[in-house]
Amino acid sequence: MTDDYIRIAVVTGVHGLNGRMKVRVVSDIRERFETDKSVFIKFKNRFREFKIINFTEGKGTTGLLQLDGINDRDSALACKGSDICIKKSEAEKTRSALEKESYYYYDIIGCAVYCRGVLFGTVTDIMEAGSGEILVITDDRGKKFMVPFVESMVDTGEIRDNRLNINPVEGLFDI
């Protein structure tokens, strides 16, 4: 993924014979799936643009997505596992819709992480778990640590300075 695109969904399967795809939605802004909006799918290191024909919300974070140009089961199957993206510039247009103290994932990934005032590592990914998000922090040796992204353990007060402070519970990891 390049810095110009952000993921809003992931293709998890197909539905029917007409190219409809099952997706897991990772965006809280459902308006991104309105008819005629543009989305992008990466094929062989190149993003290809599609127009949304139809989106039907399912239970939880699931949905069914129909894109113009993906008209059969084989074409939809070729997209399985792919990210559905929008341009970052498009995402920025909706920043005002975010709740206070909410951020886009791309605001958090790349932040320097400090623990007890000492540089600990960098946020390299955010995983979605059943109970919430988990920050993946990589230290300077390449070792990965996972920290629940909860207020009691992660202080986002300095995120505008590209910095997070963590207060892991004792025993979460040895540092």
C-alpha positions as CSV (number, residue, x, y, z in Angstrom):
1,M,0.0,0.0,0.0
2,T,1.3,3.4,-0.8
3,D,0.8,6.5,1.3
4,D,-1.6,7.9,-1.2
5,Y,-4.3,5.3,-0.5
6,I,-6.0,4.1,2.7
7,R,-7.9,0.8,3.2
8,I,-11.6,1.0,3.9
9,A,-12.5,-2.7,3.4
10,V,-11.1,-6.1,2.5
11,V,-12.6,-8.6,0.1
12,T,-13.3,-11.8,2.0
13,G,-15.2,-13.8,-0.6
14,V,-17.8,-13.7,-3.4
15,H,-21.6,-13.8,-3.4
16,G,-23.5,-15.2,-6.4
17,L,-22.5,-15.2,-10.0
18,N,-22.6,-11.5,-10.9
19,G,-19.4,-10.3,-9.3
20,R,-20.8,-9.3,-6.0
21,M,-18.1,-9.4,-3.3
22,K,-18.3,-10.1,0.4
23,V,-16.3,-7.5,2.3
24,R,-15.1,-6.8,5.8
25,V,-15.5,-3.0,6.3
26,V,-12.7,-1.3,8.3
27,S,-14.1,2.3,7.9
28,D,-16.5,3.9,10.4
29,I,-17.7,6.2,7.6
30,R,-20.4,4.3,5.7
31,E,-20.9,7.1,3.2
32,R,-17.7,5.9,1.6
33,F,-19.7,3.0,0.1
34,E,-22.4,5.1,-1.6
35,T,-23.4,4.4,-5.2
36,D,-21.1,6.1,-7.8
37,K,-18.3,6.7,-5.3
38,S,-14.8,5.7,-6.5
39,V,-12.7,3.0,-4.8
40,F,-9.4,1.4,-5.8
41,I,-8.2,-2.2,-5.8
42,K,-4.5,-3.0,-6.1
43,F,-3.6,-5.4,-8.9
44,K,0.1,-6.2,-9.5
45,N,1.5,-3.1,-7.8
46,R,-1.0,-0.8,-9.6
47,F,-4.2,0.6,-8.2
48,R,-7.3,0.3,-10.5
49,E,-10.3,2.5,-10.0
50,F,-13.9,1.2,-9.8
51,K,-17.2,2.9,-9.3
52,I,-19.6,1.5,-6.6
53,I,-22.8,0.1,-8.1
54,N,-24.3,-1.2,-4.9
55,F,-23.4,-1.8,-1.3
56,T,-25.5,-3.7,1.2
57,E,-24.5,-3.7,4.9
58,G,-24.5,-7.0,6.6
59,K,-24.1,-7.9,10.3
60,G,-21.3,-6.3,12.2
61,T,-18.5,-5.2,9.9
62,T,-19.6,-7.3,6.9
63,G,-21.2,-6.2,3.6
64,L,-21.8,-7.0,0.0
65,L,-20.2,-4.8,-2.6
66,Q,-20.8,-4.6,-6.4
67,L,-18.3,-2.7,-8.5
68,D,-18.7,-1.5,-12.1
69,G,-16.3,-3.7,-14.2
70,I,-16.4,-6.7,-11.9
71,N,-19.3,-8.5,-13.5
72,D,-18.8,-12.3,-12.9
73,R,-17.8,-14.7,-10.2
74,D,-14.3,-15.3,-11.5
75,S,-13.5,-11.5,-11.6
76,A,-14.7,-11.2,-8.0
77,L,-12.7,-14.3,-6.9
78,A,-9.6,-12.6,-8.3
79,C,-10.1,-9.8,-5.8
80,K,-10.4,-12.1,-2.8
81,G,-7.9,-10.9,-0.1
82,S,-7.5,-7.5,-1.8
83,D,-7.9,-4.2,0.0
84,I,-10.6,-1.8,-1.1
85,C,-9.1,1.7,-0.8
86,I,-9.8,5.3,-1.3
87,K,-7.4,8.1,-1.9
88,K,-6.0,9.7,1.2
89,S,-7.0,13.1,0.0
90,E,-10.6,11.9,-0.1
91,A,-10.3,10.6,3.5
92,E,-9.1,14.0,4.6
93,K,-12.3,15.6,3.5
94,T,-14.1,13.6,6.2
95,R,-11.7,14.4,9.1
96,S,-14.3,16.8,10.6
97,A,-16.7,13.9,10.9
98,L,-14.3,12.1,13.4
99,E,-15.2,12.2,17.0
100,K,-13.0,14.2,19.3
101,E,-9.9,12.1,20.2
102,S,-10.4,9.9,17.2
103,Y,-7.8,9.4,14.5
104,Y,-7.3,7.7,11.2
105,Y,-5.0,4.6,11.3
106,Y,-2.6,6.5,9.1
107,D,-2.2,9.2,11.8
108,I,-1.1,6.5,14.2
109,I,1.1,4.2,12.1
110,G,4.6,5.6,12.1
111,C,4.3,7.3,15.4
112,A,7.3,7.0,17.8
113,V,6.3,5.1,20.9
114,Y,7.8,6.0,24.3
115,C,7.6,4.0,27.5
116,R,8.4,5.7,30.7
117,G,10.0,8.6,28.8
118,V,12.3,6.3,26.8
119,L,12.0,5.6,23.0
120,F,10.5,2.1,22.8
121,G,9.8,1.7,19.1
122,T,7.5,2.7,16.2
123,V,3.8,1.8,15.5
124,T,4.1,-0.4,12.4
125,D,0.5,-1.7,12.2
126,I,-2.9,-1.8,13.9
127,M,-4.7,-5.1,14.2
128,E,-8.4,-5.4,14.8
129,A,-9.3,-7.9,17.5
130,G,-12.7,-8.9,18.8
131,S,-12.5,-6.6,21.8
132,G,-10.8,-3.6,20.0
133,E,-7.6,-2.6,18.2
134,I,-4.1,-3.7,19.0
135,L,-1.0,-1.6,18.2
136,V,1.9,-3.5,16.7
137,I,5.1,-1.7,17.9
138,T,8.4,-2.6,16.4
139,D,11.6,-1.8,18.2
140,D,15.0,-0.9,16.7
141,R,16.0,-4.6,16.6
142,G,12.9,-5.5,14.6
143,K,11.1,-7.2,17.6
144,K,7.4,-6.8,17.5
145,F,5.2,-6.0,20.6
146,M,1.5,-5.9,20.8
147,V,-0.3,-3.4,23.0
148,P,-4.1,-3.1,23.4
149,F,-5.1,0.3,22.1
150,V,-7.0,1.3,25.2
151,E,-6.9,4.6,27.1
152,S,-5.4,3.1,30.2
153,M,-2.3,1.9,28.2
154,V,-1.9,4.3,25.3
155,D,-1.8,8.1,25.7
156,T,-2.5,9.9,22.4
157,G,-2.0,13.4,23.9
158,E,1.0,14.0,21.8
159,I,-0.2,12.4,18.5
160,R,0.1,15.7,16.7
161,D,3.8,15.5,17.4
162,N,3.9,11.9,15.9
163,R,4.4,10.5,19.4
164,L,2.5,8.0,21.6
165,N,3.2,7.2,25.2
166,I,2.5,3.7,26.5
167,N,1.9,2.5,30.0
168,P,1.8,-1.3,29.7
169,V,0.4,-3.4,32.5
170,E,3.0,-5.3,34.4
171,G,3.9,-8.6,32.7
172,L,2.6,-7.5,29.2
173,F,6.2,-7.7,28.0
174,D,9.6,-7.4,29.4
175,I,11.4,-4.2,28.6
